[in-house]
Each structure stands twice: as C-alpha cells, then as structure tokens.
Amino acid sequence: MSEPGRPALIPPLPRAAWAVLGGDFISAVGSGLTLPYLFVYAHQVRHLSDGTAGLVVASVALASLAGNPLGGALADRWTARRAVIAGLAVAAGGSVALAFARSAAGLFGAACLLGLGVSVIWPAQDALLAGVAGPAGRSAVFSVRHATLNAGLGLGAVAAAAVVSVAHPGTFSAVYLADACSFLAVIPVLARVRLADGGRQPEPGTSEPRSQAGGYRQVLRDKAFVRVWVLTALIVTVSFGQFQSSFPGYATRPGGISTHALGLAFAADTLTVVVAQLFVLRWLAGRRRTTGVALAATAWAASWAVVIAGGRLGGGAAAAAAFVIAMVIFAVGETLFSPTMPAIINDLAPPEAAGRYNGLGVLAFTTGFLIGPVAGSAALAAGPGLFAVLIVACLGAAAAALRLSRHLPPAVNQVESRAAEISEPLVYSDGYDRMPDDPSAHLA
C-alpha cells in the first residue's frame, strides 16, 4: 500500500503497456545472452583479428545510424506495432546469421542485419509504449522499461556465462539461436495487444497509418526538440558512451583491478537499477523532468570523481570497492534519466509524427554511443585527466538541463504525480478498446 497522496511503487499502467514491457523483457534476456560475447565470438571462435573483430562489433552500432530514422518513419507510416514486429523479424534473422557465419564477410553482414533490426525496434517501441501508456503514464512506463531491460540483460548474461565456452564453439551458436527465438517470441505477444482506438484522437504510435507531410523536416523545425536532441547526445557521450569503453579500460589498467572485480562493478550497476528504479520514479513524482535530467548528470559527474579516486588506490580490494561504488552512483543517474528524457521527447511529439520524433531521439543516443567510445579511447592515455574532463562536461550538461526548462511547456516538463489515475481501456464486443472518457463508449 502506498501512503495517502503518494503514487504507488508499482505504477498502475494499462494492460497493453505491461504486455509490451513483458515482450521487451523476453527479448532483453536473449540480448543479454549474446551482447557481451560478440567480440569474443568473432575473435576467438571465428578467428578474426582483434581489429576486424572490433569492426564487427562496431557495425552493429553503425547500422543504427540508418535503422533509427527508418524505424521512426515506419512507425508513422505502418503504425508503431507493425514497425516493431518488422524490426523483431529482421533482428531474429541477424542472430540466426551470426550463429552460422564463418567468414569475416558473413559476420559483418549478420552483425549489420542484427543492428538494423534492433535499431528499428527501439524508436518504434518507444512510440508504442508512449501511446499505450498515454500522457499520464509516460514517465512511469519508460522507468519500468529501464528496470525490466536491465533485469533481462543481466539474467541473460548470467545464463550465458554458465553456458558459453571458447573450447566448444557450438555453445555460441546455441545462444545466438536462443537470441533469435527471444525476438520471435515477442511477435505473437504484440499481435495480441489491444490498442485504444474507439474513434477518439489516437495516442501516438497506436493509430492507423497517417500522413507523412513534412517528414523529418517537420521534426527539425521544432526548436525545443532540437535542444533536447543536442543535450541528449552530449549526455550520452559523457555517460553511457564511457560506461563500456573508457571505464573498463581505466579500471583494469591504471586502476589495477581484475576482470572479475570489473564484472562485480557492472553487476552492481545492473542490480542498483533493478532495485532502485521504481523508488526513484516515486520520488520524482510531481517534479520537473529537467530537474531529473540535471540530477542524473550530476550523479554521473560524482561517479567519475569516484573512478578517479579508485584509480589512485593502486589496485587491490580498496580500488575494487571504489569502482563498485562508482557504478552504483552511475546507476542512480540512470534511474533519474530513464523516466525523464524519453518522456519529454514523446510529450513534444504530435500524434502524426511520434515515430519520427522517437527516431531522431533514439539517434541522439546512438550518436553518443558512437562518439563516446571513440573520443574516450583516444583520450584514455591521459588517465584521470579524461575523467576530469567528463566531470566538467557532466556538470555543464546538468546546467544545460536546468536551462532547458525555459523552452519546454510546463505539461511536457512534469513527471506525473497522479499515476493512479491512469485508466484501463474498456473492451467492447465490436473488438475496439475505448477509454472510459470516450463519448462513443456511452453509445455502445
């Protein structure tokens, strides 16, 4: 039971939202089976050089540069659900191709296919989640999604660690085939989801195909969205973009910790997100979303400060503990960011352009994921100096987030404080879902 006047810890989202989130969790388990091992698979199992294997991994992200805008456009043209289903089918094909690829060309093609499918899914699914949750549940649905995504990835990674072995190449093929099955398993889940229609103004991403007038030019004319895009790309570059590149490189070399200790630090991040996400969402209720973004950037600045301190300890248990603490703080930043920026993007989006707004919004994440590792790796020789720069950049991003509030409508910049008022659709014998406030419901 929640306290009077406070939102419940578990948000009362519509059934359709929980169905989409459940499907996302299934595919996340499959991704967790394979994502940490693509480099190992290409290098040690298929015997590619270090550089070539690294390019195979990078090709997954590079495919997103095309896939993110494509997924957004397809969500507006076909509806978000159909775009997600198409992306799931393509991603499954990529995973199957990886399972049987032997040559460098085969691995590149399969990785690009997987990356294209996943990058189509992300913006279309964001539009779908925003639509089924409605304006009253957008912060909540993206918050829950971040928790379930981390839980699925973590569960998959643990399962893969117990199964895969370089000495038995067939185990890698098996997990890639399992990954393909996880994508395909979501398709019937989405096909059965009932979406609100009933003749009222449709929610973004859930209606029948709409006009494409303006295309992406329409989105780029939205000055508030462009500000959000630039800030998102900056934040991802100096946070998530360093999480899987500069941080492990620094922690295991100048920091002096073992790969086992590094794994514990990453596990601490995942566990913190899963445990803390809904508590942070409840704390954010009624506050400005830009405040949450600013606090997230500040938390990441603090995490990089602890990384610097850990690097000065010269290895051992104390350094390992410092890096674990840094990742716990980093995870707190994630829990502040997930209910805020995606919800801002979707509240800015008009219904006819929800997919395209999400396509470009996700592209900002992709841009940060690509630039961050490249810039971080180039500067890693500077040691703690890199993280000092990241601290300054994070604090600058926090200040920019607070300034962004001047350019957003108040309704767009508010974390929902009355999530309990989210209404379930009513299902009628004609097969449509109608919200209780739909006037046509009284005529059924």
WOFEN-V906973 format. One record per residue. N is the residue number from 1. PSI is psi in whole degrees, -180 to 180 (999 if undefined). Layout:
N,PSI / N,PSI
This chain:
1,137 / 2,158 / 3,150 / 4,133 / 5,-5 / 6,143 / 7,152 / 8,155 / 9,-43 / 10,113 / 11,138 / 12,69 / 13,157 / 14,156 / 15,-37 / 16,-37 / 17,-43 / 18,-35 / 19,-44 / 20,-42 / 21,-37 / 22,-41 / 23,-40 / 24,-38 / 25,-41 / 26,-48 / 27,-29 / 28,-37 / 29,-44 / 30,-42 / 31,-37 / 32,-27 / 33,-29 / 34,-35 / 35,-44 / 36,-11 / 37,7 / 38,-43 / 39,-45 / 40,-43 / 41,-47 / 42,-39 / 43,-52 / 44,-26 / 45,-43 / 46,2 / 47,38 / 48,157 / 49,165 / 50,-49 / 51,-42 / 52,-41 / 53,-39 / 54,-37 / 55,-34 / 56,-46 / 57,-43 / 58,-29 / 59,-27 / 60,-45 / 61,-39 / 62,-35 / 63,-25 / 64,-25 / 65,-32 / 66,-37 / 67,-37 / 68,-53 / 69,-36 / 70,-45 / 71,-40 / 72,-43 / 73,-41 / 74,-35 / 75,-38 / 76,-33 / 77,-43 / 78,-13 / 79,152 / 80,-40 / 81,-46 / 82,-36 / 83,-41 / 84,-44 / 85,-42 / 86,-43 / 87,-39 / 88,-41 / 89,-43 / 90,-44 / 91,-39 / 92,-41 / 93,-39 / 94,-41 / 95,-41 / 96,-42 / 97,-39 / 98,-36 / 99,-30 / 100,0 / 101,139 / 102,-35 / 103,167 / 104,-42 / 105,-42 / 106,-41 / 107,-40 / 108,-47 / 109,-43 / 110,-42 / 111,-40 / 112,-40 / 113,-44 / 114,-46 / 115,-38 / 116,-46 / 117,-47 / 118,-39 / 119,-22 / 120,-39 / 121,-45 / 122,-58 / 123,-36 / 124,-39 / 125,-36 / 126,-44 / 127,-40 / 128,-46 / 129,-42 / 130,-37 / 131,-47 / 132,-28 / 133,-32 / 134,169 / 135,-31 / 136,-10 / 137,15 / 138,-44 / 139,-40 / 140,-44 / 141,-36 / 142,-30 / 143,-48 / 144,-40 / 145,-40 / 146,-38 / 147,-47 / 148,-34 / 149,-47 / 150,-39 / 151,-43 / 152,-46 / 153,-43 / 154,-43 / 155,-43 / 156,-41 / 157,-40 / 158,-43 / 159,-42 / 160,-39 / 161,-30 / 162,-10 / 163,-49 / 164,147 / 165,131 / 166,-31 / 167,-16 / 168,84 / 169,-27 / 170,-24 / 171,-33 / 172,-42 / 173,-38 / 174,-43 / 175,-31 / 176,-36 / 177,-37 / 178,-37 / 179,-44 / 180,-43 / 181,-35 / 182,-36 / 183,-47 / 184,-30 / 185,-23 / 186,-26 / 187,-50 / 188,-28 / 189,-49 / 190,-35 / 191,-26 / 192,-7 / 193,129 / 194,129 / 195,144 / 196,134 / 197,-93 / 198,13 / 199,-6 / 200,176 / 201,122 / 202,151 / 203,154 / 204,137 / 205,1 / 206,-6 / 207,-179 / 208,166 / 209,143 / 210,171 / 211,147 / 212,19 / 213,129 / 214,-32 / 215,-146 / 216,-18 / 217,-35 / 218,-42 / 219,-43 / 220,-16 / 221,-11 / 222,101 / 223,-36 / 224,-41 / 225,-41 / 226,-40 / 227,-43 / 228,-41 / 229,-49 / 230,-44 / 231,-41 / 232,-47 / 233,-41 / 234,-48 / 235,-45 / 236,-37 / 237,-43 / 238,1 / 239,-86 / 240,-34 / 241,-19 / 242,-16 / 243,-43 / 244,6 / 245,-77 / 246,-41 / 247,-54 / 248,-34 / 249,-42 / 250,-42 / 251,-35 / 252,-11 / 253,-85 / 254,-33 / 255,-27 / 256,18 / 257,161 / 258,165 / 259,-30 / 260,-45 / 261,-37 / 262,-42 / 263,-37 / 264,-38 / 265,-44 / 266,-38 / 267,-38 / 268,-38 / 269,-51 / 270,-46 / 271,-41 / 272,-43 / 273,-49 / 274,-42 / 275,-41 / 276,-17 / 277,-49 / 278,-30 / 279,-41 / 280,-40 / 281,-44 / 282,-37 / 283,-34 / 284,-16 / 285,128 / 286,-8 / 287,167 / 288,139 / 289,-38 / 290,-29 / 291,-41 / 292,-41 / 293,-44 / 294,-41 / 295,-36 / 296,-47 / 297,-37 / 298,-40 / 299,-39 / 300,-35 / 301,-43 / 302,-39 / 303,-40 / 304,-31 / 305,-40 / 306,-34 / 307,-44 / 308,-46 / 309,-41 / 310,-36 / 311,-22 / 312,-3 / 313,-9 / 314,29 / 315,-173 / 316,-174 / 317,-38 / 318,-43 / 319,-43 / 320,-42 / 321,-39 / 322,-42 / 323,-34 / 324,-45 / 325,-40 / 326,-40 / 327,-29 / 328,-44 / 329,-41 / 330,-42 / 331,-37 / 332,-41 / 333,-41 / 334,-43 / 335,-24 / 336,-31 / 337,-38 / 338,-35 / 339,-3 / 340,-65 / 341,-46 / 342,-36 / 343,-38 / 344,-47 / 345,-44 / 346,-28 / 347,-25 / 348,-26 / 349,128 / 350,154 / 351,-38 / 352,-9 / 353,19 / 354,-41 / 355,-44 / 356,-38 / 357,-43 / 358,-34 / 359,-47 / 360,-34 / 361,-45 / 362,-33 / 363,-30 / 364,-41 / 365,-46 / 366,-42 / 367,-45 / 368,-39 / 369,-30 / 370,-46 / 371,-40 / 372,-55 / 373,-38 / 374,-50 / 375,-40 / 376,-42 / 377,-39 / 378,-30 / 379,-2 / 380,-25 / 381,-22 / 382,-8 / 383,-131 / 384,-19 / 385,-35 / 386,-45 / 387,-27 / 388,-41 / 389,-41 / 390,-37 / 391,-47 / 392,-42 / 393,-41 / 394,-42 / 395,-37 / 396,-40 / 397,-37 / 398,-43 / 399,-40 / 400,-36 / 401,-41 / 402,-37 / 403,-30 / 404,-29 / 405,-25 / 406,-21 / 407,4 / 408,139 / 409,144 / 410,-39 / 411,-30 / 412,-26 / 413,24 / 414,123 / 415,132 / 416,131 / 417,-8 / 418,57 / 419,-23 / 420,-15 / 421,-1 / 422,130 / 423,146 / 424,145 / 425,149 / 426,130 / 427,127 / 428,167 / 429,-18 / 430,0 / 431,-3 / 432,154 / 433,133 / 434,140 / 435,152 / 436,-27 / 437,7 / 438,119 / 439,-32 / 440,-17 / 441,-31 / 442,-10 / 443,-5 / 444,999
